């Protein structure tokens, strides 16, 4: 297998890569890096998240930048501020021993004045979200006239998030003779349009999904009802106490609810979704990286750009809405050649969905087996004994002799083996307790199957009760105005399921932003990248004025009448 030094990279770049602990290039890196170093051509590269795309384009870009020139030569467009921060951090690490390359990242949700001051230094490479970059272009605060290389990172996500027009504007602002490197997980119609309009005879690189999705990842499932899922997660993390994890939920509301349950169960966890400020997000991520919390409960959008080492588990509280979501989720573990496990919780009705997911990704889901408690204890005993010896030396100096003698007399009737067993149990008893709880959960599930009980009919099992909730909602809405009611004009908004929005979330968001009673917002339809709603016509002026200039998840909010 080719090493990084074999790809044509300079020794100082390879030195930085090796210091970061990277050894073998990933498939996308082996294909893209030598080509980009040797050619001045456009490329389209298809590869999933978590496959090392940042290094695939970042390393050649660093090699091609001329640091002796004081102008912006490289532009990297990313869908979210989180991914922008990640790319910026990685590029700076890659350039640690190289020539002085100035790298800046700009995104919404942060002070634009500070970003403008940073751009006055004409950074060699700018990493930007489309919405913020358009704002800077309109203010004439960024100079892209001498850009030689434009990278579109996760181009499919940028289109899904409604950045099509912004991307067009940005690409038209940059020089015609630039090289454009397009990286995407899928080759959708929109991606093909960009390639056709802006790329000149691009070289195509395609990394097979089977090569990327399951490398180093064990894909597993647990079939159980909603009520036992938190207990299972708790016990897994109790047995493997050093294994960090991310739990993915579909909506903000679900993440808040599950996060509270986990905290009540004693799991050190924090919730992360699009409703939090950047300052709060940074605080949570700092705690997660420093292992002060064991589990991060996140929505899909909030988890974009998370790159934390040693994430042992990815938990999917339910089957993701689409294949791409699962790829992004599972890609949070098994980073940089490590191993990890992605667990999907399913109900009995979800079996066909899981089979379809496995078929489309060409991976195998195995039934999850709990970690072997005895094996875990054996692995920890060596360190435990060493720590015990250190404590013993300190304890002898600290604890008075008369107390030691008194306790010795009271424990004298115990055998040596009994005392050792009690000592081990005091530190490792919770692991065996977790195993007992898992056995009880499994016995209960088997009993329900034997008795023919319908799974997932607990009062909290929302996934399996979706039909009923839909009927209930339709019943409530039956007295609402019809779609054609002139007193309730229809509006488009570029927020949807990918923003972890459901009907309740969207109604609350619009109500708070525009100061409109929720009862005057009706007929809400949620789609992946956008939604529609009707509003009492007396509030139409308020809709237009209150939504202007707002950014959500790094992109400008767009609200307009449905007939526009």
LINSULCOR-V746501 format. One record per pair of residues at least 24 apart in sequence whose C-alpha atoms are under 8 Angstrom apart, sorted by sequence separation. I is the first residue (numbers start at 0). J is the second residue. D is the distance in Angstrom with one decimal. If there is no record, write none. Layout:
BEGIN
i=I j=J d=D
i=I j=J d=D
END
This chain:
BEGIN
i=26 j=50 d=7.8
i=27 j=51 d=7.0
i=28 j=52 d=7.0
i=31 j=55 d=5.8
i=32 j=56 d=6.9
i=35 j=59 d=6.1
i=100 j=124 d=7.8
i=102 j=126 d=7.7
i=106 j=130 d=7.6
i=107 j=131 d=5.4
i=267 j=291 d=7.6
i=268 j=292 d=5.3
i=271 j=295 d=7.1
i=303 j=327 d=8.0
i=307 j=331 d=7.6
i=308 j=332 d=7.9
i=309 j=333 d=7.8
i=501 j=525 d=6.7
i=7 j=32 d=8.0
i=25 j=50 d=6.6
i=27 j=52 d=6.7
i=31 j=56 d=7.3
i=80 j=105 d=7.8
i=106 j=131 d=5.2
i=115 j=140 d=6.3
i=267 j=292 d=4.9
i=268 j=293 d=5.9
i=269 j=294 d=6.8
i=270 j=295 d=6.1
i=271 j=296 d=6.1
i=272 j=297 d=5.7
i=273 j=298 d=7.8
i=299 j=324 d=7.1
i=306 j=331 d=6.7
i=309 j=334 d=7.7
i=318 j=343 d=6.4
i=342 j=367 d=7.4
i=500 j=525 d=7.8
i=6 j=32 d=6.6
i=7 j=33 d=6.2
i=25 j=51 d=6.4
i=28 j=54 d=6.9
i=29 j=55 d=8.0
i=32 j=58 d=7.3
i=36 j=62 d=7.7
i=80 j=106 d=5.4
i=105 j=131 d=6.8
i=106 j=132 d=7.5
i=115 j=141 d=7.8
i=267 j=293 d=5.5
i=268 j=294 d=4.6
i=269 j=295 d=5.3
i=270 j=296 d=4.7
i=271 j=297 d=4.7
i=272 j=298 d=5.4
i=305 j=331 d=7.1
i=308 j=334 d=6.6
i=313 j=339 d=7.9
i=315 j=341 d=7.6
i=317 j=343 d=6.2
i=318 j=344 d=7.0
i=6 j=33 d=5.3
i=28 j=55 d=4.5
i=32 j=59 d=6.0
i=36 j=63 d=7.7
i=79 j=106 d=7.7
i=80 j=107 d=7.0
i=105 j=132 d=7.2
i=146 j=173 d=6.5
i=147 j=174 d=7.6
i=154 j=181 d=6.8
i=170 j=197 d=7.4
i=266 j=293 d=7.3
i=267 j=294 d=6.5
i=268 j=295 d=5.6
i=269 j=296 d=6.1
i=270 j=297 d=5.9
i=271 j=298 d=6.9
i=273 j=300 d=6.9
i=311 j=338 d=7.3
i=312 j=339 d=5.9
i=313 j=340 d=6.3
i=314 j=341 d=6.0
i=315 j=342 d=6.0
i=316 j=343 d=6.6
i=317 j=344 d=5.2
i=318 j=345 d=6.7
i=514 j=541 d=8.0
i=1 j=29 d=7.5
i=27 j=55 d=6.4
i=144 j=172 d=7.5
i=145 j=173 d=7.6
i=146 j=174 d=6.7
i=149 j=177 d=7.2
i=151 j=179 d=7.6
i=154 j=182 d=6.2
i=155 j=183 d=5.6
i=229 j=257 d=7.6
i=233 j=261 d=7.3
i=266 j=294 d=7.5
i=268 j=296 d=7.0
i=272 j=300 d=7.3
i=273 j=301 d=5.5
i=309 j=337 d=7.7
i=311 j=339 d=4.8
i=312 j=340 d=5.0
i=313 j=341 d=4.6
i=314 j=342 d=4.9
i=315 j=343 d=4.7
i=316 j=344 d=5.5
i=317 j=345 d=5.9
i=513 j=541 d=6.0
i=7 j=36 d=7.2
i=61 j=90 d=7.8
i=143 j=172 d=7.1
i=144 j=173 d=5.8
i=145 j=174 d=6.9
i=147 j=176 d=7.4
i=148 j=177 d=5.5
i=149 j=178 d=6.3
i=150 j=179 d=5.9
i=151 j=180 d=6.3
i=152 j=181 d=6.6
i=153 j=182 d=5.7
i=154 j=183 d=5.1
i=155 j=184 d=6.7
i=272 j=301 d=4.8
i=299 j=328 d=7.4
i=310 j=339 d=7.0
i=311 j=340 d=6.3
i=312 j=341 d=5.8
i=313 j=342 d=6.1
i=314 j=343 d=6.1
i=315 j=344 d=6.1
i=316 j=345 d=8.0
i=496 j=525 d=6.6
i=513 j=542 d=5.9
i=143 j=173 d=5.6
i=144 j=174 d=6.0
i=147 j=177 d=4.5
i=148 j=178 d=4.8
i=149 j=179 d=4.8
i=150 j=180 d=4.7
i=151 j=181 d=4.8
i=152 j=182 d=5.1
i=153 j=183 d=4.7
i=154 j=184 d=8.0
i=155 j=185 d=6.5
i=271 j=301 d=6.2
i=272 j=302 d=7.8
i=312 j=342 d=7.4
i=314 j=344 d=7.7
i=495 j=525 d=5.7
i=496 j=526 d=6.0
i=497 j=527 d=5.5
i=498 j=528 d=7.8
i=531 j=561 d=7.7
i=143 j=174 d=7.8
i=146 j=177 d=6.7
i=147 j=178 d=6.1
i=148 j=179 d=5.9
i=149 j=180 d=6.2
i=150 j=181 d=5.9
i=151 j=182 d=5.9
i=152 j=183 d=6.7
i=153 j=184 d=6.7
i=155 j=186 d=7.6
i=158 j=189 d=7.1
i=229 j=260 d=7.2
i=233 j=264 d=7.3
i=271 j=302 d=7.7
i=318 j=349 d=7.7
i=495 j=526 d=5.4
i=496 j=527 d=4.6
i=497 j=528 d=6.0
i=58 j=90 d=7.6
i=66 j=98 d=6.7
i=130 j=162 d=7.5
i=133 j=165 d=6.7
i=148 j=180 d=7.5
i=150 j=182 d=7.5
i=151 j=183 d=8.0
i=155 j=187 d=7.3
i=158 j=190 d=8.0
i=229 j=261 d=6.5
i=495 j=527 d=5.0
i=496 j=528 d=6.4
i=513 j=545 d=5.2
i=53 j=86 d=6.4
i=57 j=90 d=6.2
i=61 j=94 d=7.2
i=66 j=99 d=6.3
i=129 j=162 d=6.7
i=233 j=266 d=6.6
i=495 j=528 d=4.7
i=496 j=529 d=7.6
i=512 j=545 d=6.3
i=513 j=546 d=7.2
i=66 j=100 d=5.6
i=155 j=189 d=7.8
i=230 j=264 d=8.0
i=318 j=352 d=7.6
i=322 j=356 d=6.5
i=494 j=528 d=5.9
i=495 j=529 d=4.4
i=512 j=546 d=7.0
i=54 j=89 d=8.0
i=58 j=93 d=7.2
i=66 j=101 d=7.9
i=130 j=165 d=6.8
i=133 j=168 d=7.8
i=155 j=190 d=6.5
i=318 j=353 d=7.3
i=493 j=528 d=6.3
i=494 j=529 d=4.5
i=495 j=530 d=5.6
i=53 j=89 d=7.7
i=54 j=90 d=7.9
i=64 j=100 d=7.8
i=129 j=165 d=5.9
i=133 j=169 d=7.1
i=154 j=190 d=7.1
i=493 j=529 d=4.3
i=494 j=530 d=6.0
i=129 j=166 d=6.5
i=132 j=169 d=8.0
i=322 j=359 d=7.6
i=492 j=529 d=5.8
i=493 j=530 d=6.4
i=258 j=296 d=6.2
i=322 j=360 d=7.5
i=491 j=529 d=7.3
i=492 j=530 d=5.4
i=61 j=100 d=7.8
i=87 j=126 d=6.9
i=257 j=296 d=7.9
i=491 j=530 d=6.0
i=492 j=531 d=6.2
i=86 j=126 d=7.7
i=129 j=169 d=7.8
i=482 j=522 d=7.2
i=491 j=531 d=4.7
i=480 j=521 d=7.5
i=481 j=522 d=7.9
i=490 j=531 d=5.5
i=491 j=532 d=6.8
i=254 j=296 d=6.1
i=479 j=521 d=6.9
i=480 j=522 d=7.9
i=489 j=531 d=6.9
i=490 j=532 d=5.4
i=83 j=126 d=6.1
i=254 j=297 d=6.3
i=479 j=522 d=7.7
i=489 j=532 d=5.7
i=490 j=533 d=6.0
i=83 j=127 d=6.4
i=254 j=298 d=6.9
i=489 j=533 d=4.3
i=490 j=534 d=7.8
i=83 j=128 d=7.2
i=476 j=521 d=7.9
i=488 j=533 d=5.4
i=489 j=534 d=6.8
i=12 j=58 d=7.7
i=476 j=522 d=7.6
i=487 j=533 d=5.4
i=488 j=534 d=6.0
i=80 j=127 d=7.8
i=243 j=290 d=7.5
i=251 j=298 d=6.6
i=487 j=534 d=5.0
i=488 j=535 d=7.1
i=80 j=128 d=6.5
i=246 j=294 d=7.0
i=248 j=296 d=7.2
i=250 j=298 d=6.2
i=487 j=535 d=4.7
i=488 j=536 d=6.3
i=75 j=124 d=7.6
i=77 j=126 d=7.2
i=79 j=128 d=6.0
i=244 j=293 d=6.4
i=245 j=294 d=5.5
i=246 j=295 d=6.1
i=247 j=296 d=6.0
i=248 j=297 d=6.1
i=249 j=298 d=5.9
i=486 j=535 d=6.0
i=487 j=536 d=5.4
i=8 j=58 d=7.8
i=71 j=121 d=5.6
i=73 j=123 d=6.3
i=74 j=124 d=5.7
i=75 j=125 d=6.2
i=76 j=126 d=6.0
i=77 j=127 d=6.1
i=78 j=128 d=5.6
i=243 j=293 d=4.9
i=244 j=294 d=4.9
i=245 j=295 d=4.7
i=246 j=296 d=4.7
i=247 j=297 d=5.1
i=248 j=298 d=5.2
i=249 j=299 d=7.1
i=486 j=536 d=5.3
i=8 j=59 d=7.8
i=69 j=120 d=7.9
i=70 j=121 d=5.1
i=71 j=122 d=5.4
i=72 j=123 d=5.4
i=73 j=124 d=4.5
i=74 j=125 d=4.9
i=75 j=126 d=4.6
i=76 j=127 d=5.1
i=77 j=128 d=5.2
i=78 j=129 d=7.2
i=242 j=293 d=7.4
i=243 j=294 d=5.9
i=244 j=295 d=6.4
i=245 j=296 d=5.9
i=246 j=297 d=6.2
i=247 j=298 d=5.6
i=248 j=299 d=7.4
i=376 j=427 d=7.2
i=482 j=533 d=7.7
i=485 j=536 d=7.9
i=69 j=121 d=6.2
i=70 j=122 d=6.4
i=71 j=123 d=4.3
i=72 j=124 d=6.1
i=73 j=125 d=6.3
i=74 j=126 d=5.9
i=75 j=127 d=6.3
i=76 j=128 d=5.7
i=77 j=129 d=7.2
i=241 j=293 d=7.9
i=245 j=297 d=7.0
i=247 j=299 d=6.7
i=9 j=62 d=7.6
i=69 j=122 d=7.4
i=70 j=123 d=5.8
i=71 j=124 d=5.8
i=74 j=127 d=7.6
i=76 j=129 d=6.5
i=8 j=62 d=7.5
i=69 j=123 d=7.0
i=71 j=125 d=7.2
i=498 j=552 d=7.7
i=66 j=123 d=7.0
i=236 j=293 d=7.9
i=65 j=123 d=8.0
i=372 j=430 d=6.5
i=64 j=123 d=7.0
i=372 j=431 d=6.7
i=372 j=434 d=7.2
i=494 j=556 d=7.8
i=493 j=556 d=6.4
i=492 j=556 d=7.4
i=493 j=557 d=5.7
i=245 j=310 d=7.5
i=492 j=557 d=5.7
i=493 j=558 d=6.9
i=243 j=309 d=6.8
i=244 j=310 d=5.3
i=247 j=313 d=7.6
i=491 j=557 d=7.9
i=492 j=558 d=4.5
i=242 j=309 d=7.2
i=243 j=310 d=4.9
i=244 j=311 d=5.8
i=245 j=312 d=6.6
i=246 j=313 d=6.0
i=247 j=314 d=6.1
i=248 j=315 d=6.8
i=491 j=558 d=5.6
i=492 j=559 d=6.8
i=242 j=310 d=6.5
i=243 j=311 d=5.5
i=244 j=312 d=4.6
i=245 j=313 d=5.0
i=246 j=314 d=4.5
i=247 j=315 d=5.1
i=248 j=316 d=5.7
i=249 j=317 d=7.9
i=490 j=558 d=6.8
i=491 j=559 d=5.4
i=242 j=311 d=5.0
i=243 j=312 d=6.6
i=244 j=313 d=5.6
i=245 j=314 d=6.1
i=246 j=315 d=5.9
i=247 j=316 d=6.0
i=248 j=317 d=7.3
i=490 j=559 d=5.6
i=491 j=560 d=6.0
i=242 j=312 d=7.1
i=244 j=314 d=7.3
i=246 j=316 d=6.8
i=249 j=319 d=7.3
i=490 j=560 d=4.3
i=491 j=561 d=5.2
i=71 j=142 d=7.2
i=72 j=143 d=8.0
i=489 j=560 d=6.0
i=490 j=561 d=4.7
i=71 j=143 d=6.7
i=74 j=146 d=6.9
i=488 j=560 d=7.5
i=489 j=561 d=5.5
i=19 j=92 d=7.9
i=72 j=145 d=6.1
i=73 j=146 d=5.6
i=76 j=149 d=7.7
i=71 j=145 d=6.4
i=72 j=146 d=4.1
i=73 j=147 d=6.1
i=74 j=148 d=6.3
i=75 j=149 d=5.8
i=76 j=150 d=6.1
i=77 j=151 d=6.6
i=78 j=152 d=7.6
i=70 j=145 d=7.1
i=71 j=146 d=5.8
i=72 j=147 d=5.2
i=73 j=148 d=4.8
i=74 j=149 d=4.8
i=75 j=150 d=4.6
i=76 j=151 d=5.1
i=77 j=152 d=5.3
i=78 j=153 d=6.9
i=72 j=148 d=6.5
i=73 j=149 d=6.0
i=74 j=150 d=6.2
i=75 j=151 d=6.1
i=76 j=152 d=6.0
i=77 j=153 d=6.6
i=78 j=154 d=7.6
i=15 j=92 d=6.8
i=16 j=93 d=6.2
i=73 j=150 d=7.9
i=75 j=152 d=6.9
i=77 j=154 d=7.6
i=15 j=93 d=5.4
i=78 j=156 d=6.3
i=15 j=94 d=7.0
i=78 j=157 d=4.8
i=15 j=95 d=6.2
i=77 j=157 d=7.1
i=12 j=93 d=6.1
i=15 j=96 d=6.4
i=247 j=328 d=7.5
i=12 j=94 d=6.4
i=14 j=96 d=7.4
i=78 j=160 d=7.5
i=11 j=94 d=8.0
i=12 j=95 d=7.9
i=12 j=96 d=6.9
i=11 j=96 d=5.5
i=12 j=97 d=6.4
i=11 j=97 d=5.6
i=60 j=148 d=7.7
i=228 j=316 d=7.6
i=56 j=150 d=7.6
i=347 j=454 d=6.8
i=346 j=454 d=7.1
i=346 j=455 d=6.8
i=216 j=329 d=7.6
i=212 j=326 d=6.4
i=348 j=463 d=7.8
i=216 j=332 d=7.2
i=228 j=344 d=7.3
i=212 j=329 d=7.9
i=216 j=333 d=5.8
i=346 j=463 d=7.4
i=212 j=330 d=7.3
i=215 j=333 d=5.5
i=214 j=333 d=7.7
i=215 j=336 d=6.7
i=217 j=338 d=7.9
i=219 j=340 d=7.2
i=221 j=342 d=7.1
i=223 j=344 d=6.9
i=224 j=345 d=7.5
i=225 j=346 d=8.0
i=215 j=337 d=6.4
i=216 j=338 d=5.9
i=217 j=339 d=6.3
i=218 j=340 d=6.0
i=219 j=341 d=6.1
i=220 j=342 d=5.2
i=221 j=343 d=6.3
i=222 j=344 d=6.0
i=223 j=345 d=6.3
i=224 j=346 d=5.9
i=215 j=338 d=4.8
i=216 j=339 d=5.0
i=217 j=340 d=4.6
i=218 j=341 d=5.0
i=219 j=342 d=4.8
i=220 j=343 d=4.6
i=221 j=344 d=4.9
i=222 j=345 d=4.9
i=223 j=346 d=5.6
i=56 j=180 d=7.7
i=215 j=339 d=6.5
i=216 j=340 d=5.4
i=217 j=341 d=6.2
i=218 j=342 d=6.2
i=219 j=343 d=6.3
i=220 j=344 d=5.8
i=221 j=345 d=6.2
i=222 j=346 d=5.5
i=223 j=347 d=7.7
i=216 j=341 d=6.8
i=220 j=345 d=7.0
i=222 j=347 d=6.7
i=52 j=182 d=7.7
i=239 j=370 d=7.7
i=238 j=370 d=7.2
i=235 j=369 d=7.0
i=238 j=372 d=6.6
i=235 j=370 d=7.4
i=44 j=180 d=7.7
i=46 j=182 d=7.2
i=47 j=183 d=7.3
i=48 j=184 d=7.0
i=239 j=375 d=7.4
i=41 j=178 d=5.2
i=42 j=179 d=6.7
i=43 j=180 d=6.2
i=44 j=181 d=6.1
i=45 j=182 d=6.0
i=46 j=183 d=6.2
i=47 j=184 d=4.7
i=238 j=375 d=7.3
i=40 j=178 d=5.9
i=41 j=179 d=4.9
i=42 j=180 d=4.9
i=43 j=181 d=4.7
i=44 j=182 d=4.8
i=45 j=183 d=5.1
i=46 j=184 d=4.9
i=39 j=178 d=6.8
i=40 j=179 d=7.7
i=41 j=180 d=5.5
i=42 j=181 d=6.1
i=43 j=182 d=6.0
i=44 j=183 d=6.4
i=45 j=184 d=5.3
i=46 j=185 d=7.7
i=184 j=323 d=7.9
i=41 j=181 d=7.9
i=43 j=183 d=7.8
i=45 j=185 d=6.3
i=45 j=186 d=7.3
i=218 j=362 d=7.7
i=220 j=364 d=6.3
i=218 j=363 d=6.7
i=219 j=364 d=4.7
i=220 j=365 d=6.3
i=221 j=366 d=6.3
i=317 j=462 d=7.9
i=218 j=364 d=5.0
i=219 j=365 d=4.6
i=220 j=366 d=5.2
i=221 j=367 d=5.9
i=217 j=364 d=7.9
i=218 j=365 d=6.4
i=219 j=366 d=5.5
i=220 j=367 d=5.6
i=212 j=360 d=7.3
i=219 j=367 d=5.1
i=213 j=362 d=6.7
i=212 j=362 d=7.9
i=43 j=194 d=7.6
i=209 j=360 d=6.8
i=208 j=360 d=6.5
i=209 j=361 d=6.0
i=208 j=361 d=7.6
i=209 j=362 d=7.1
i=42 j=198 d=7.7
i=41 j=198 d=6.0
i=41 j=199 d=6.2
i=43 j=201 d=6.3
i=40 j=199 d=7.8
i=41 j=200 d=7.0
i=42 j=201 d=4.5
i=43 j=202 d=6.3
i=44 j=203 d=6.0
i=45 j=204 d=6.2
i=46 j=205 d=6.5
i=41 j=201 d=4.6
i=42 j=202 d=4.5
i=43 j=203 d=5.0
i=44 j=204 d=4.6
i=45 j=205 d=4.7
i=46 j=206 d=5.4
i=40 j=201 d=6.7
i=41 j=202 d=6.3
i=42 j=203 d=5.7
i=43 j=204 d=6.2
i=44 j=205 d=5.8
i=45 j=206 d=6.1
i=46 j=207 d=7.6
i=47 j=208 d=7.2
i=50 j=211 d=6.1
i=40 j=202 d=7.2
i=42 j=204 d=7.4
i=44 j=206 d=7.9
i=46 j=208 d=7.5
i=47 j=211 d=6.7
i=46 j=211 d=7.6
i=47 j=212 d=7.2
i=108 j=276 d=8.0
i=109 j=277 d=7.8
i=108 j=277 d=6.9
i=31 j=204 d=7.3
i=30 j=204 d=7.1
i=27 j=204 d=7.9
i=27 j=206 d=6.3
i=26 j=206 d=6.8
i=26 j=210 d=7.7
i=26 j=211 d=8.0
i=238 j=429 d=8.0
i=237 j=429 d=7.4
i=238 j=430 d=5.1
i=237 j=430 d=6.3
i=238 j=433 d=7.0
i=234 j=430 d=7.9
i=237 j=433 d=6.9
i=300 j=497 d=6.4
i=235 j=433 d=7.9
i=299 j=497 d=7.2
i=300 j=498 d=5.9
i=234 j=433 d=5.1
i=299 j=498 d=7.9
i=300 j=499 d=7.0
i=234 j=434 d=7.4
i=299 j=499 d=7.3
i=298 j=499 d=6.4
i=234 j=436 d=7.8
i=234 j=437 d=7.3
i=231 j=437 d=6.8
i=227 j=440 d=7.3
i=85 j=304 d=6.0
i=84 j=304 d=7.7
i=85 j=305 d=7.4
i=82 j=303 d=6.2
i=83 j=304 d=7.5
i=85 j=306 d=7.1
i=223 j=444 d=7.2
i=81 j=303 d=6.2
i=82 j=304 d=3.9
i=81 j=304 d=4.8
i=82 j=305 d=7.4
i=79 j=303 d=7.2
i=81 j=305 d=7.0
i=79 j=304 d=7.7
i=273 j=498 d=7.0
i=273 j=499 d=7.5
i=272 j=499 d=7.9
i=226 j=455 d=8.0
i=224 j=454 d=6.2
i=225 j=455 d=6.3
i=223 j=454 d=7.8
i=224 j=455 d=4.7
i=226 j=457 d=7.0
i=223 j=455 d=7.7
i=225 j=457 d=7.6
i=224 j=457 d=7.9
i=226 j=459 d=6.7
i=225 j=459 d=6.8
i=226 j=460 d=6.7
i=225 j=460 d=4.9
i=224 j=460 d=6.9
i=225 j=461 d=7.6
i=225 j=462 d=7.8
i=250 j=496 d=7.9
i=251 j=499 d=5.8
i=250 j=499 d=4.5
i=251 j=500 d=7.2
i=249 j=499 d=6.3
i=250 j=500 d=6.2
i=250 j=501 d=7.0
i=252 j=504 d=7.9
i=300 j=552 d=8.0
i=251 j=504 d=8.0
i=48 j=326 d=6.8
i=49 j=327 d=7.2
i=47 j=326 d=7.0
i=48 j=327 d=5.6
i=273 j=552 d=6.6
i=47 j=327 d=7.6
i=50 j=330 d=7.9
i=49 j=330 d=4.8
i=48 j=330 d=6.3
i=49 j=331 d=6.8
i=49 j=334 d=6.9
i=21 j=335 d=6.4
i=20 j=335 d=7.9
i=21 j=336 d=8.0
i=161 j=493 d=6.7
i=160 j=493 d=7.6
i=161 j=528 d=7.2
i=160 j=528 d=5.9
i=159 j=528 d=5.9
i=162 j=554 d=7.6
i=160 j=554 d=7.8
i=131 j=553 d=7.4
i=130 j=553 d=6.7
i=131 j=554 d=7.3
i=130 j=554 d=4.9
i=128 j=553 d=6.5
i=129 j=554 d=7.1
i=130 j=555 d=5.8
i=128 j=554 d=7.5
i=108 j=550 d=7.2
i=107 j=550 d=6.7
i=107 j=552 d=7.8
i=108 j=553 d=6.7
i=107 j=553 d=4.8
i=106 j=553 d=6.3
i=107 j=554 d=7.0
i=80 j=552 d=7.6
i=79 j=552 d=6.6
i=80 j=553 d=6.1
i=79 j=553 d=5.6
i=78 j=553 d=7.5
END
